[in-house]
Structures are given as structure tokens and as C-alpha cells.
């Protein structure tokens, strides 16, 4: 699962349920996922949006420290979102891994 700023969503037209691919440039792991929520973080009386947060399962699949309090990385990850690919509903891992690669392959063909 990946989360984004609400303002960024408005600018890019990324919708809940859109397929995404996450890539770790350090270890070259590529993982398919879906976009599931935005991230508003409250700490010390302040609120802020966090960009590029993902689930513990996504972190594990990417080979990133997955501890919710002390895990994550500051660089080396990027995400590609496939606009219009979502249905706004949860999907199983089997469905994500079966359907998301089609969007990536179509994009690669488009770029050639």
C-alpha cells in the first residue's frame, strides 16, 4: 500500500485503488501494489502530510526496514501510478500481482 498527500492527488488525478509499482533502487526490487489512502501524521501538536509511506508488507517486499516507528528509508524508492487503473475497492494480492504488471508492460511498450 502506498499513501500520498491529498493536494498531490488533486494535481495528478491519482485515485484510490490505482495500481502502482514500487521500485527500490538500492537492491533493484520491484513490487506491485495499489494506492489505498492518504497519510496525515500528528506529532507534537502539529499535523503534516507524509509522502510515499507504504505498508509494512510493502516495506518487507522491497527489502526496506519495516518497523512502523523506526523503519523506512529517506531515498532510493520510487513509485509509478497507473491512472484510471483502480476500481476504488480493495484487491487481493493475487489480483494485484496478476493485473498490475499489464499496466507496466503497456507503459514500457508506449515509451519505446
Long-range contacts (C-beta under 8 A, 24 or more apart in sequence): 1-33, 1-34, 1-35, 1-36, 1-37, 1-54, 1-55, 1-57, 1-58, 2-33, 2-34, 2-35, 2-36, 2-52, 2-53, 2-54, 2-58, 2-79, 3-35, 3-36, 3-37, 3-38, 3-39, 3-50, 3-52, 3-53, 3-54, 4-35, 4-38, 4-39, 4-51, 4-52, 5-38, 5-39, 5-49, 5-51, 6-38, 6-49, 7-49, 8-51, 9-38, 12-81, 12-83, 13-83, 14-81, 14-83, 15-83, 15-84, 15-86, 15-88, 16-86, 16-88, 17-85, 17-86, 17-87, 17-88, 17-89, 17-90, 17-91, 18-81, 18-82, 18-83, 18-84, 18-85, 18-86, 19-81, 19-82, 19-85, 19-86, 19-96, 19-99, 19-100, 19-103, 20-79, 20-80, 20-81, 20-82, 20-100, 21-79, 21-80, 21-100, 21-103, 21-104, 22-54, 22-58, 22-62, 22-77, 22-78, 22-79, 23-77, 23-78, 23-79, 23-80, 24-62, 24-63, 24-64, 24-76, 24-77, 25-76, 25-77, 25-78, 26-63, 26-73, 26-76, 27-62, 27-63, 29-61, 29-62, 29-63, 31-58, 31-61, 31-62, 32-96, 32-97, 32-100, 32-101, 32-104, 33-58, 33-96, 33-100, 34-86, 34-90, 34-91, 34-96, 34-100, 35-81, 35-86, 36-90, 52-77, 52-79, 80-104, 80-107, 82-107
